Amino acid sequence: MAVAQNVDMSFKIRDVIFKNPVLTASGTFGYADEFDDFTDVSSLGAVVTKAISMEPRPGNDHQRIFETYGGMINSIGLENVGIKRFVEEKLPILREKHIDFVVNLAGKTLDEYVSLAKVCAEHNIKAVELNISCPNVKSGCLEFGTDEVVLGKLVESVRNVYRGCLIVKLTPNVTSIEKIAQASQQAGADAVSLINTVKALGVKLEFINGKFKKSTVQGGLSGRAIKPVALGAVSRVRQVVDIPIIGMGGIYSLFDIFEFFSVGADMIQIGTANFTHPDISGQLVDELKNFMTENGFSTLKELKDNLRGEY
């Protein structure tokens, strides 16, 4: 196969052109500037920010991280600075450093989501991701992500006040992720991202002085262990929606990305891998470009068509 002289890795959702399909997942990359020492953040397709709420959140006060085979269980509780401090302190840094970004929004009520979206519109934020799937908070988020009727009203309400790129992040902790995806599309979402973490329980046992001592963490499982679940969800959702899909769940290598493309994902997000390999997202951008160049793929579509047997 001939070498491609010019490689176009871009992908467009609504009016936003992402320079490449490699994004970082919300909650795994801070507000982007924390990773400056590890990778060229501006080279990424986009950074999805930590979930932003109306008011600052301190997060959960119990153990937040539990390592397990093939991944980790987190129960952070959406700790963040709140929308006011975000637009005052974090937004200028993102723009000054020319970092493409998507703002992840987490509300407790429909009105909060709408208010957050209005602030984003007022500050010309070009893309948002609705977090309706976090299992680690007591109210909001997951309550919207498990009922297609409730979700439809939420997405429609946000769509009415926000005209930028609207992404809805889906939970696997439902009976039918396909119905939730369809409801998102019908209500006006421009894309769906999936999957968020899988609800799980971490248990640690110690035997001390003749007695067992147990500690537990209930939260969301992520990492390599959930990749087959994520691939299955992406494949099923691809059969029922026409809007772009951003796949995530256990991506650590270039061929992991290719697996997601092969089952219908248009872009991907890197999550848990950022904790152990903080430079991985930038490395995968380079690896993707090199692979496409060396194997004669001039566009992302050509690569995906080949992966899906559509050439």
Backbone hydrogen bonds, N-H to C=O, Kabsch-Sander energy under -0.5 kcal/mol:
donor,donor_aa,acceptor,acceptor_aa,energy
4,A,293,T,-2.5
8,D,6,N,-0.5
8,D,298,S,-3.2
9,M,7,V,-0.7
11,F,18,F,-2.2
13,I,16,V,-2.6
16,V,13,I,-2.5
17,I,15,D,-0.5
18,F,11,F,-2.9
18,F,16,V,-0.7
23,L,21,P,-0.8
23,L,268,I,-2.2
24,T,46,A,-1.4
25,A,270,I,-3.1
28,T,25,A,-1.8
32,A,29,F,-2.1
33,D,31,Y,-0.9
35,F,32,A,-2.0
36,D,33,D,-1.4
38,F,35,F,-1.7
39,T,35,F,-1.8
41,V,39,T,-1.4
43,S,40,D,-1.9
44,L,41,V,-1.5
45,G,22,V,-2.1
46,A,22,V,-0.9
47,V,100,D,-2.1
48,V,24,T,-1.3
48,V,46,A,-0.5
49,T,47,V,-0.7
49,T,102,V,-2.6
50,K,30,G,-0.8
52,I,104,N,-2.9
57,R,80,N,-2.0
60,N,76,I,-2.5
66,F,73,I,-2.4
68,T,71,G,-2.1
71,G,68,T,-1.9
72,M,222,S,-1.8
73,I,66,F,-3.1
74,N,72,M,-0.5
74,N,220,G,-2.2
75,S,64,R,-3.0
80,N,57,R,-1.6
83,I,53,S,-1.9
84,K,54,M,-0.6
86,F,82,G,-2.0
87,V,83,I,-2.3
88,E,84,K,-1.6
89,E,85,R,-3.3
90,K,85,R,-0.9
90,K,86,F,-1.0
91,L,86,F,-2.9
93,I,89,E,-0.5
94,L,90,K,-2.1
95,R,91,L,-2.1
96,E,92,P,-2.6
97,K,93,I,-2.1
98,H,95,R,-1.1
99,I,94,L,-2.7
100,D,98,H,-0.6
102,V,47,V,-2.5
103,V,127,A,-2.2
104,N,102,V,-0.6
105,L,129,E,-2.8
106,A,52,I,-2.5
113,Y,109,T,-1.9
114,V,110,L,-2.2
115,S,111,D,-2.5
116,L,112,E,-2.7
117,A,113,Y,-2.4
118,K,114,V,-2.2
119,V,115,S,-1.9
120,C,116,L,-2.1
121,A,117,A,-2.4
122,E,118,K,-2.6
123,H,119,V,-1.6
124,N,121,A,-1.6
125,I,120,C,-2.7
126,K,124,N,-0.6
128,V,165,C,-2.6
129,E,103,V,-2.4
130,L,167,I,-3.3
131,N,105,L,-3.0
131,N,129,E,-0.6
132,I,130,L,-1.2
132,I,169,K,-0.9
137,V,134,C,-0.5
141,C,107,G,-1.2
142,L,134,C,-0.9
142,L,140,G,-0.6
143,E,140,G,-1.7
144,F,141,C,-1.7
145,G,141,C,-1.3
146,T,142,L,-0.7
147,D,144,F,-0.6
151,L,147,D,-2.8
152,G,148,E,-2.2
153,K,149,V,-1.8
154,L,150,V,-2.0
155,V,151,L,-2.9
156,E,152,G,-2.3
157,S,153,K,-2.1
158,V,154,L,-2.3
159,R,155,V,-2.8
160,N,156,E,-1.6
161,V,157,S,-0.6
161,V,158,V,-1.3
162,Y,158,V,-1.5
165,C,126,K,-2.6
167,I,128,V,-2.6
167,I,165,C,-0.6
168,V,191,A,-1.9
169,K,130,L,-2.4
169,K,167,I,-0.5
170,L,168,V,-0.5
170,L,193,S,-3.2
174,V,172,P,-1.7
180,I,176,S,-1.2
181,A,177,I,-2.2
182,Q,178,E,-2.6
183,A,179,K,-2.3
184,S,180,I,-1.9
185,Q,181,A,-2.3
186,Q,182,Q,-2.7
187,A,183,A,-1.6
188,G,184,S,-0.5
188,G,185,Q,-1.3
189,A,184,S,-2.5
190,D,166,L,-2.6
191,A,166,L,-1.3
192,V,244,P,-2.0
193,S,168,V,-2.5
194,L,246,I,-2.6
196,N,170,L,-1.9
198,V,221,L,-2.2
200,A,219,G,-2.8
202,G,217,V,-3.3
204,K,215,S,-2.9
206,E,213,K,-2.3
208,I,206,E,-0.7
208,I,211,K,-2.9
211,K,208,I,-1.7
213,K,206,E,-3.4
215,S,204,K,-2.2
217,V,202,G,-2.1
219,G,200,A,-2.1
219,G,217,V,-0.5
220,G,74,N,-2.6
221,L,198,V,-3.6
221,L,219,G,-0.5
222,S,72,M,-2.4
225,A,70,G,-3.1
226,I,223,G,-1.8
227,K,224,R,-1.6
230,A,226,I,-2.6
231,L,227,K,-2.9
232,G,228,P,-2.0
233,A,229,V,-2.1
234,V,230,A,-2.7
235,S,231,L,-2.4
236,R,232,G,-2.0
237,V,233,A,-2.6
238,R,234,V,-2.4
239,Q,235,S,-0.7
239,Q,236,R,-0.7
240,V,237,V,-1.6
241,V,237,V,-1.4
246,I,192,V,-2.8
247,G,245,I,-0.6
247,G,267,M,-2.7
248,M,194,L,-1.9
249,G,269,Q,-0.5
252,Y,250,G,-0.6
257,I,253,S,-1.6
258,F,254,L,-2.1
259,E,255,F,-1.9
260,F,256,D,-1.7
261,F,257,I,-2.4
262,S,258,F,-2.5
263,V,259,E,-1.0
263,V,260,F,-0.5
264,G,261,F,-1.4
265,A,260,F,-2.6
266,D,245,I,-3.3
267,M,245,I,-1.7
268,I,21,P,-2.8
269,Q,247,G,-2.1
270,I,23,L,-2.6
274,N,271,G,-2.2
275,F,272,T,-1.8
276,T,272,T,-0.7
277,H,273,A,-2.8
280,I,277,H,-2.5
283,Q,279,D,-1.9
284,L,280,I,-2.5
285,V,281,S,-1.6
286,D,282,G,-1.9
287,E,283,Q,-2.7
288,L,284,L,-2.3
289,K,285,V,-2.3
290,N,286,D,-2.6
291,F,287,E,-2.5
292,M,288,L,-2.5
293,T,289,K,-2.5
294,E,290,N,-2.8
295,N,291,F,-1.6
296,G,293,T,-1.0
297,F,292,M,-2.3
298,S,296,G,-0.8
300,L,8,D,-1.2
303,L,299,T,-1.6
304,K,300,L,-2.6
305,D,301,K,-2.9
306,N,302,E,-1.9
307,L,303,L,-2.2
308,R,304,K,-2.1
309,G,306,N,-1.1
310,E,305,D,-3.5
311,Y,305,D,-0.5
